[in-house]
Amino acid sequence: MIFLVVIAGLVLILSGFYLVNSWQQYGTWVWPTFMVVVSFALTVYGVWNLPVWSGNDSNQQTSSQTTSSQAATSSSFSQPNNTGLTGQTAAQSAATAQQNVLTQLKKNYKSIGSVTFDQKTKTYEIQPSDSNTVKALNYVISTPSKASDAGWGTLTKSIKTTSKQLKKALGDGYSISMMEPDNTAKAMYTVKDGKTTYDIAN
């Protein structure tokens, strides 16, 4: 539309000179006047339909409202508000969140082994099966004082970081345990809500 305004404006100026020149030298005015009228009409039409006059402010307001709505939706998704939910619905929501976390943890620790969830203790248990990991963990079990030689500190730090993320996703009361390779019922390391509660090396 701006392009139309510019062209029409230029034609209007030229038509004005053409009208003056034709009137002074040839005494004719019909065709030059027609060109002036048409170019003037196009200029007015173009100016009137510029975004400034066609509700641009309204569009900006609508866009702002849409952005605010999207932000509110995103916020609701990341931090769901269960106020007013029945006990059964809230329990179903928690169960779904627990399973989603379990699926993610299985992906994160698939190079080490499998991950299960103990509903009663609200504990995610890492069951090591990778041969190299099993060797390193058995070394830690046999010589806890030299656990750092097997990279124990790096592993536990990673699990602790995951626990903090777990707290943000599910809330308080959830634990992560690294289980012994030869005794899947016994933990070597447990962290709850981002804080270590048991460490075989200590």
C-alpha positions as CSV (number, residue, x, y, z in Angstrom):
1,M,0.0,0.0,0.0
2,I,2.9,2.4,0.7
3,F,4.2,1.6,-2.9
4,L,0.8,2.7,-4.2
5,V,0.9,5.9,-2.2
6,V,4.4,6.8,-3.5
7,I,3.5,6.1,-7.2
8,A,0.2,7.9,-7.0
9,G,1.8,10.9,-5.3
10,L,4.5,11.2,-8.0
11,V,1.8,10.9,-10.7
12,L,-0.2,13.6,-8.9
13,I,2.7,16.0,-8.9
14,L,3.6,15.4,-12.5
15,S,-0.1,15.7,-13.5
16,G,-0.3,19.0,-11.7
17,F,2.7,20.3,-13.8
18,Y,1.2,18.9,-16.9
19,L,-2.1,20.6,-16.2
20,V,-0.5,24.0,-15.7
21,N,1.7,23.6,-18.8
22,S,-1.2,22.5,-21.0
23,W,-3.4,25.3,-19.8
24,Q,-0.8,28.0,-20.4
25,Q,0.6,26.8,-23.7
26,Y,-2.3,25.0,-25.4
27,G,-5.4,26.0,-23.6
28,T,-6.4,22.4,-23.0
29,W,-7.3,21.1,-19.6
30,V,-9.7,18.1,-19.9
31,W,-7.1,15.2,-20.0
32,P,-4.6,16.8,-17.6
33,T,-7.5,17.5,-15.1
34,F,-8.6,13.8,-15.4
35,M,-5.1,12.6,-14.6
36,V,-4.9,14.9,-11.6
37,V,-8.3,13.7,-10.3
38,V,-7.4,10.0,-10.7
39,S,-4.0,10.3,-9.2
40,F,-5.4,12.3,-6.3
41,A,-8.1,9.7,-5.7
42,L,-5.5,6.9,-5.7
43,T,-3.3,8.9,-3.3
44,V,-6.1,9.4,-0.9
45,Y,-7.2,5.8,-1.1
46,G,-3.6,4.6,-0.5
47,V,-3.1,6.9,2.5
48,W,-6.4,5.9,4.0
49,N,-5.6,2.2,3.8
50,L,-2.2,2.5,5.4
51,P,-1.7,0.3,8.6
52,V,-1.7,3.5,10.7
53,W,-5.3,4.1,9.8
54,S,-6.5,0.5,9.5
55,G,-6.5,-0.6,13.1
56,N,-2.8,-1.3,13.6
57,D,-3.2,-0.4,17.3
58,S,-6.0,-2.9,17.6
59,N,-3.8,-5.6,15.9
60,Q,-1.0,-4.8,18.3
61,Q,-3.4,-5.1,21.3
62,T,-4.7,-8.4,20.0
63,S,-1.2,-9.7,19.5
64,S,-0.3,-8.6,23.1
65,Q,-3.3,-10.4,24.5
66,T,-2.4,-13.6,22.5
67,T,1.2,-13.5,23.8
68,S,-0.1,-13.1,27.4
69,S,-2.5,-16.0,26.9
70,Q,0.3,-18.2,25.6
71,A,2.5,-17.3,28.5
72,A,-0.3,-18.1,31.0
73,T,-0.8,-21.4,29.2
74,S,2.9,-22.2,29.4
75,S,3.0,-21.3,33.1
76,S,0.0,-23.5,33.8
77,F,1.6,-26.4,32.0
78,S,4.9,-26.2,33.8
79,Q,3.4,-25.6,37.2
80,P,-0.1,-27.2,37.2
81,N,-2.5,-26.0,39.8
82,N,-4.6,-28.8,41.3
83,T,-6.7,-26.6,43.5
84,G,-10.2,-27.9,43.6
85,L,-9.4,-31.3,42.2
86,T,-10.9,-34.4,43.8
87,G,-8.6,-36.7,45.7
88,Q,-9.0,-39.3,42.9
89,T,-8.2,-36.9,40.1
90,A,-5.1,-35.5,42.0
91,A,-3.9,-39.0,42.6
92,Q,-4.3,-39.8,38.9
93,S,-2.4,-36.7,38.0
94,A,0.4,-37.6,40.4
95,A,0.6,-41.1,39.0
96,T,0.9,-39.8,35.4
97,A,3.7,-37.4,36.5
98,Q,5.5,-40.2,38.2
99,Q,5.3,-42.4,35.1
100,N,6.5,-39.6,32.9
101,V,9.5,-39.1,35.1
102,L,10.2,-42.8,35.1
103,T,10.2,-42.8,31.3
104,Q,12.7,-39.9,31.3
105,L,15.0,-41.5,33.9
106,K,15.0,-44.8,31.9
107,K,16.3,-42.8,28.9
108,N,18.9,-40.9,31.0
109,Y,20.3,-44.1,32.7
110,K,19.9,-46.6,29.9
111,S,23.7,-46.8,29.5
112,I,24.0,-47.9,33.1
113,G,21.1,-50.2,33.5
114,S,17.3,-50.1,34.1
115,V,15.2,-47.9,36.4
116,T,12.2,-48.9,38.4
117,F,9.8,-47.0,40.7
118,D,8.9,-48.1,44.2
119,Q,5.4,-46.6,44.8
120,K,5.5,-47.2,48.6
121,T,8.8,-45.4,49.3
122,K,8.5,-43.0,46.4
123,T,11.9,-44.1,45.3
124,Y,13.3,-44.4,41.7
125,E,15.8,-47.3,41.8
126,I,18.7,-47.5,39.3
127,Q,19.5,-51.2,38.7
128,P,23.0,-51.3,37.2
129,S,23.6,-53.9,34.4
130,D,26.4,-52.4,32.2
131,S,29.5,-54.6,32.7
132,N,31.9,-51.6,33.2
133,T,29.5,-49.9,35.6
134,V,29.1,-53.1,37.6
135,K,32.8,-53.6,37.9
136,A,33.3,-50.0,39.1
137,L,30.4,-50.3,41.6
138,N,31.7,-53.6,42.9
139,Y,35.1,-51.9,43.4
140,V,33.4,-49.2,45.5
141,I,31.6,-51.8,47.5
142,S,34.8,-53.7,48.3
143,T,36.9,-50.6,48.9
144,P,34.7,-47.7,49.9
145,S,37.7,-45.6,51.0
146,K,38.9,-45.6,47.4
147,A,35.6,-44.9,45.8
148,S,36.9,-41.7,44.1
149,D,39.2,-43.9,42.0
150,A,36.2,-45.4,40.3
151,G,34.6,-42.0,39.6
152,W,32.1,-42.4,42.4
153,G,32.0,-38.7,43.1
154,T,31.1,-37.9,39.6
155,L,28.3,-40.5,39.5
156,T,26.7,-39.4,42.8
157,K,26.9,-35.7,41.9
158,S,25.0,-36.5,38.7
159,I,22.3,-38.4,40.6
160,K,22.1,-35.6,43.1
161,T,21.5,-33.1,40.3
162,T,18.8,-35.3,38.9
163,S,17.2,-35.4,42.4
164,K,16.9,-31.6,42.5
165,Q,15.2,-31.7,39.1
166,L,12.9,-34.4,40.4
167,K,11.8,-32.2,43.3
168,K,10.9,-29.4,40.9
169,A,8.9,-31.8,38.7
170,L,7.1,-33.9,41.4
171,G,7.5,-32.0,44.7
172,D,8.9,-33.2,48.0
173,G,9.4,-36.7,49.2
174,Y,10.9,-38.5,46.2
175,S,14.2,-40.3,46.3
176,I,16.7,-41.8,43.8
177,S,18.8,-44.8,44.7
178,M,21.8,-46.5,43.1
179,M,21.3,-50.2,43.9
180,E,24.1,-52.8,44.4
181,P,24.7,-54.8,41.3
182,D,24.5,-58.2,43.1
183,N,21.8,-57.2,45.5
184,T,19.1,-55.1,43.9
185,A,17.3,-54.7,47.2
186,K,20.2,-52.8,48.8
187,A,21.1,-49.2,47.9
188,M,24.7,-48.0,47.6
189,Y,23.6,-44.4,47.4
190,T,20.3,-42.6,48.0
191,V,19.4,-38.9,47.6
192,K,16.1,-37.4,48.6
193,D,14.9,-33.9,47.5
194,G,18.5,-33.1,46.4
195,K,20.1,-34.1,49.7
196,T,22.2,-37.3,50.3
197,T,20.6,-39.6,52.8
198,Y,23.0,-42.6,52.4
199,D,26.4,-43.0,50.8
200,I,28.3,-46.3,51.0
201,A,31.6,-44.5,50.6
202,N,30.9,-42.5,53.8
